[in-house]
């Protein structure tokens, strides 16, 4: 029995904080980083990074953005009817 999760889409429309957390965890693991090493590299606590990865609320936006940047991720905000969103694969859309 394989316990690995299916790969996440490279681009994903976020519907809940758990979507952000899944992407953060996947990218951290892709880079071969343990959670404590990634936290140290991004200047955040292990507790904060764990809360982010588990989709918990109460994380300051500046800390979220620092972690995303440190892992090579970007947060993009667009109107729901923007042409960019129409070009995404259907499995990434709500």
N, C-alpha and C positions, 0 to 999 in steps of 0.2 A: 504494500500500500504506500503510495507516494503522498507525503504530507506537505509537499511544496504547493504554494498558491500559484494560480495562473499568473503569467507576467502582466504587469499593469501597462495600460496604454502609455505611450510616450507623451501624449498631450491628453489632458483630461479636464472635462468640465466639472468643477467642484460643486457638489450639492450639500455636503456636510463636512464637518471638521475631520471626520474619519478618513475622507478622501485625501485630504492634505497629509494626514498622518501616514497613510499607506504609501504615498509617494515619497515622503521623507525617509521612511524606513527602507523602502526598496532602493533608493539612491544611496543611502548610507551603506547598505549591504553590498551594493554593486561596487562601491569603492573599497570594499574590504575593511571597513571601519567598525570597530566595536562601539557600542553606544557611549562608553566613557571617553574613548579617544575622540569621537566626533563632537561630543559636548565640549571637551577641552579645546579642540581646534576652532570651534565656533564661539567660544567665550560664554557658554551657558552651562547651567548645572545639568547633571545627569537626570535629575528629577524633571526639569523643564523639558528636556529633549524626550524623555519617556512620555510625559503628558502630551506633547505634540504628536508623537508617533501613535499614541492610543486615542487620538481625537478628542482629548479632554479640552474643555474651554478654560478661560481664565489665563491665557498666555498673552502677554503684551505683544502688540503688533510689531514693534521694533525688534523684539526677540525673534518672532516668527520670520520676519524679513531677513534678519542676520543669518538664521539657520538655512533658509532657502538659498541665500547668496553663497554661503559657505559650502553648500553641497552642489552648487552649480545649477540651481533651479531658479526660475523666475515666476513671479505672480503676474498674470495678465488679466486685466479687467476690460470687458467689452460688452456692448449692448447685446442682448440675446439675439437680435436679428442682424448682427454684423456679418458681413460676407466671410470673414475669417472663420466664424463658427460653422458656416455652411460647408466649408471645405474639410472639416474634420471627419474622420471615419465615424460611421454611425454608432459603433460600440462605445464611443467616448461621450456621446450626447445623452442628456436626460430623456 
